[in-house]
């Protein structure tokens, strides 16, 4: 454990990002303070988390990471009702199956993850955090960070002012590290500017994907589940079916997910305000989805049975906001306080239909943990370039995600690009993406590499390996 000063106060929120970061910081710091206005009641729905009740997937990178942080992760998730499953989305691009590389692993045991809802997973992870031996280093403070105070030279953050739930304010001093985990609010920019730091005008960039998505949650008895026509091969995977539209049809994903405690979710997306809000509207909506091959008949039949046999499913409809990237790594050297970083959506918001959010948090966490381990201990303060080093190393790992998802989304007529860009940008990237998917439907090697890159356990450059590149370029596109 670092012994930077007598008392250290890293600040996070109780999001998934905040929970993971707090666990890491508790290994390195004397004290960690979790600041969040909804932290006092773990069972209460989190109104500040847009996707709290929406469909989620947990890529294997995230599951592997949390298993290292909490060795009892699997047992706790199962106790909460979660299912330990293969990290296979059962992906069908424009109706055409894109296989997962089961043959690459002994016994066909693809790397695993957990299948459960965001709300249940978040409660279980927070419970793991507070039961871990390092929880003795963690203090919970229900409230909101209102402002920060920097040193006279603006080289570090000295104090954090928190507004508590009763309206009173408390100031915490001698800050070791301030971690922004405020999600899509990206409050760190405001904190830094109100503290007197001068940031570039174009620090935050954004575009509008213009997508809505609905999550329908059904309570399914074991007897009814046994009668559903879901293929046996799809029952032990993180999604039972995922149909992703060709981007010229829109940025639509249609999926079936078996979650915890006898629940199933159907995910529907649209670029228009036409998502179903009642059971009779569900099947007519699905019938409008187009692709290069039809949606699997068994999926349609399954949804039909669920609508008939499961009364009163919940409907959770959200409009995905602007996707934004705070390019802290581009700030001139020496500008940022040494003890400020941002994690998760507070740094980069990716279109959630791509399912990369939690894995992105784990990449951030890996960067943070490795930097903290590289420091000499004991040390009086974090080094002057700590924040700069974090953001540059983090950008090397995550900026490609921003580019890839943004350029994919530009293929949709509904998408509004970043300022200074047009939807023509990324034309070659989208062409190559379709060539890769086409090759993956024919060659196991290409399917394997594409699965690894999409699950963020291999870098994008793996797609440029000579054999993969040759097969992708010479395979006739199916799209």
N, C-alpha and C positions, 0 to 999 in steps of 0.2 A: 504494500500500500504506500502511495506517495504521502509524504508528510510536508506538504508545501507550506502550510501555516497551521496554527492551532485549530482553526475551524474553517472548513471548506464548504461552500454552498453552491454546488451545481444546481441549476434549475431546469426542470423539464415539466411537461404536462403528462396526464394519465391517458394518453392515446397509446396505440400499439407502439409507436416510435418512442414515446416517453417511457413506457414500461421497459422496453429493451435497453434503452440508453441508461435508465436508472440502475438496472441490474449491472451493467458494465461499470458505471461510475462508482458503484458501491464496492467494487473490487479495488479501486484506485484511490478513493478519497475518504477522508474521515467522516464527512457528513454530506448527505445528498438531500435536497429539499424538493419535493414534488409540489408544484403549484398548479392547481386546476380548480375551476369553479364548481365542477361536478364530481369531485373526488371523495366527498364525504359519505356518499351512499352508493356502494358498488352495484346494487341491484337496480337502481333507478336508471331508466333509459337515458342515454347520453344525447341530448338535444343538439349539442354543438358539433356532433360528428355526422356529416351529411349521409354517409353510407352505413350508418350503424345497423340498420335493418335490411340493407341491400345484399344481393348476392356477392360472395367473395370466393376467391380461391387462394390457396397457400402453396406457392411453388416450393419445390423441394429444397431450394437454397435457404428459404426462411426456416423450414422445419429443421434442417440440419443445424442451422445456427442456434436456434432456441434449445435444441437438445444439448448443445455444448454449454449453454448458460444454465440450463436446468436439466440435469440427467433424468429426472423423473417426469419430464414433459409428457411422454407418451401415456404413462399411467394416469396422470392428472387429466389429460384431455379425454381419455376413455372414461374416466370417472364422471366427467361433465357431459358425457353422451357422444363425444366425437368419435369418428371412425378413422383408424389408421389404414391408409389406402396407398395404392400406387400413384405416382405423380403423372398420371395420364389423363389428359383432357378429353379423350375420345374426339379429337378435332376433325371436323369436316369443313374444308375450305370450299365455299360456294357449292356445298353438297358432296364434295369428293373427299373421301377419307384420307387423312395424312397419318400414317402409322407411327406409333411410339416404339423405341428400340429395345423391346423386351429381350431380344436375342443377344444383346451386348452384355447381359448380366447373368451370372450363374443361376441356373434354375428358372430363368426368365423373371427374376425378382427385380423389377424396375425400382429405382430409388423411391422411397416413400414420403408421404406427407400426411396431413390430417384433413378430413372433410368435416366441416362444421360451420355454423353461422358466425359472422363477425361479432355479434353481441355476446354470444356464449364464449367464444374464444377469448375475447377481450377480458371478460370477467375472470376466466380461468387463468390467464396469464398474469393478471394483477394479483390473484390469489397466490400464484407461484412466487411472484416477486416478494410479497409480504411474509411468506413462510420460509424464504431462503435465509440461511444463517447471516448473510450480509444485510438483512433487513434492519438489523440493529443500527446500521449507519444511515437509515432512511427516515426522514421526517416528512409528514404530509401536511400541506398548508392549503386548505380550501380558499381559493381566491383567484385573482387575476393580476398578472404583472402589468402595472400601469406605466412605469417608466424606469429608466436606469440612469445612473450617474457615472460618468467616466472620470478618469484621472485628469489632472490639469493638462497633461500632454496628450490626452486622448489615446494613450497607448494601452490602456486596460480599463475594464469595468470595475469600479469600486463598490457600488451599491445597487441594489434592486429594490424598488418600491412596489409593494403588493397591496392591492385593495382586497380586504377580506369580505366575506359574505355579509357581515353586519354593517358594512360601509366604512369601517375604520381602516386606517392604513398602517402598515408596518414596514420598516426599512431594514433590510439585511445587508450587512457590510462585510468587508474582507472577502469579496467574491473570488473563488478559485476559478470557476468556469461557468459561463451562462450558456445553456443549450436551448435553442429555440425549437420546440416541438409543437408549434401552434398550428400545424397543418396548413390548409388552404388560406388561412388568415395571413400567414407569412409576416407575423408581427415584428420580427427582428428588424426589418427595414425602418419601421416607425420608431422602435426603441433607439436605434442608433442615431437616427436623424434628430430626435428630440433631445438626445444627449449632446448634440452639437457636432456630430461627425459629418463631414462632407462626403456624400456618396455620388457616384456618376448618375446622370439623369436617366440613362438607358440601362440601369442595373437590372431591372425586371422586364422581361419580355413575355409576351403571351399571344395565344391564338384561340379562336373559338371553334371547337369541334361541332357544336350545335347538335348534341345528342341527348336524348332522354332514355332512361331505362327503368323498367318495372320489374320488381321482384314479387312473384306470387308464392306464398308459403302455404303448403297443404299439410295437414295432419293425416298421416297414412298409417293405418293399423297394419301389423305384421301379416294378417290374413289377406288384406287388400294388396299389400306389396307383393305377396306371393303370386297374385293373379296378373300383375302387370307384365306386359310383353317386352320387358327390358332384357336384352341379351345377357346371358350369364357372364360373358367376358367383360361387361361394362359395370358389373355390380361392385367391384372392389377397386374402383378408380375415383379420382377426385371429382370428376364430373361424368355423368352417364352419357351425355351427348352434348356436343358444342358445335353449332353451325355458324360459321363466320362468313358473312357475305363478301363477295368481291367488292372492292371499294367503289366501283362505278355504280353499284346498286345502293350504296350507302354504307355507313359504319355500323352495321347491324350484327349483333350476336344473339343467337337463340340457343338456350341451354337448359339442361335438366340436371339438377344437383341433389343428391341424397345427402342430407345433413344430419344433425344429431337428433336423438330421441324421437324416432319415427316421424321425421319431417322431411319433406321434399320441396325444393324450390324450382320454379320455372322462371328463367330470365328472358325478358323480351326487350329489345331496344329499337329506337326509331329516331330519325332526324326530324320527324314531324310531331305535332302534339296530337297523336292519334292512338296512343297506347291504350289497351283495354283497362277499364276500371270496374268491370263486372264480369262474372263468369260467362254469360252468353256472348261476350265480345271476344273471348280468348281465341277460339278456333278460327273465326273469320279473320282475325288479325294474322294468325299464323299462315293462313292460306294466301296471304298477299306477299309472303317472303319469296324472293326469286333467287335463282342460282344456276350454275352450270349443270347441276344434277338435283333431283328432287330431295326435299327433306325426307329422312328415313320414315317410312310408314309406321314403324313400331313406335317412334317418338310421338307422332300425331295421335296414334291410338292410345298411348299412355296418358297424354295430356287430356284426351277426351274422357278417359275413365276417371282421372283425378277430378275433373270438373263435375262429373256426374255423381261420384261417390263420396267426395270430401266437401261437405257443406262449409260455406263461409270462409274460404281462404282469405288471407290478408293480402292487400295490394299496397305495395310501397313504391311510389313513383318519384323519381328525382330527375332534375335537369342538371346535366353535368356542366359545371361552370367553366370559365376560361381556364385553359391549361397554361401554367406560368412557370417560369424559370428565373430564379434570382441568381444572377451570375456573380456570386461573391468571389469566385476564383479570378475574375477579370479586374477586380479592384486593384489600383496601383499598390505596390508593395509598401508596407508601413502605414496603410490607411486604417485597416480594421484593428479593433482592440485585440490583444493577444489571446484573451480568454472568452471569445465569443465564437460559437459555431451554430449551424442549423442542420437539422436532421429530418429526413422524410419529406413530406409535402411542404414543409417550411422552406425547403431549398428548391425542390423540383416537384411539380405536380404533373404526373403522366395521366393520359386518358385511361380511366379505370377499366374500360372494357378490354384492355390488353392484359389485365391481371398481374401487373408487375409491382404494385405498390409495396407490399410487405417485403418482397425480396430486395427491393431498392433500399428499404430501411436497413436490412441486414448488411448490404454493401456499405452503407454509411457507418453502421456499428463496427464492422470489421476495420474500416479505416481509422475510426476513433480509437478502438482498442489497441491496434498496432502502434499508433502514435504514442499513446500513453505508456505502453510497454517499452518504447524506445527511449524514454526519458530516464536520466540518472536519478536515483533516489538515495538519500533525500535531496530535495531541491527547494529553493526559496519561493520560486514562482514558475509558472509556465514560461517557456522561452518566448521571446518577442515574436517569433515567426510561427507560433503554434497554430493560430487561426489560418494564416496564409497557407501553411503546409497542409492542414486538413482540407481546405477547400480545393486546392490544386490536386491533391491525391484523390479526393472524392470525385472531382470532375473527370479525371482520367478513367474512373470506373463507371460513371453514370451518365456522362454527357451523351454518349452514344445512344442511350435509351431515349433521351429527349429528341435527338435527331431522327432516329428510326421511327418512333411512334408519330412524331409530327409529320414527317414526310409521307408516311403511310396515310395519315388522316387527310392530307391535302388531296388525295385521290378522290375524296367525296365532294360532290357538288355543293353540299350543305356547309362545308368547312370554310371558315373565314381565316385566312393566313395571318401570320405575324405582320406587323407594320414593316413595310419595305420588301415584303415577299409576295409572290403569287402562287397559285396552286400548281403552276407549271414546274415550280421548283420540286425536285425529287422525282421527276419523271423517270430517269434512269434507275433510281433506287427501287421504284415500284415495279418497273419492268424486270429487274433482276430478282426481286422478291417473288414474282409470279413464276419465273424460271426455276428458282430454288424449290418452290412448293411443287411444281410439276415434276421435277426430278425426284423429289422426296417420295412421290407416289409410286415411283418405279424402282428406285435404288435404295437399298437399306442403309448404305453408308451416308447418303445425303440426308435421309430421314433422321439418322442418328445425330449428325452434326446439327441439323436444324432444331431438333428437340433440345439438345444441350444448350444451344445459344438462347433459345426462347425461355428455357428454365434458368438462364443466367448462371450456369455452371461452366460455361465456356465463353471466351471472348469472341466478338464479331469476326475477328481475323480468321477464326477457324473455318468460316465459310469460304475463305479464299485459298484453302489448301488445294494443291493442283488437281487432285482427282475429283474433289467436290466441285471445283470451279469448272473443270472440263465437262463433267456430266451435266451441270446446270446449264452451261452455255449451249451444249449440243442436244439437249432434250427439247423437243417441241413443246411449247407452252400449251397447257390444257385450258388456259383462260384467255 
